[in-house]
């Protein structure tokens, strides 16, 4: 994702070719960045990421994983 690292450090860390993991401390930052995304960057994927975060929040030792190719 081509995005400004200064304003979106969590989202800028996503790489389509590598795995990326967000832990319980990083999830709130990720969600906050999703709230600030410009409309042209948003889409159905944002709702899916929010759902993954909610699932991860339901228990301890759960992470949000993005698996690259």
Beta strands, then each sheet from edge to edge (+ up, - down):
strand 1: 20-22
strand 2: 64-66
sheet 1: 1+ 2-
end
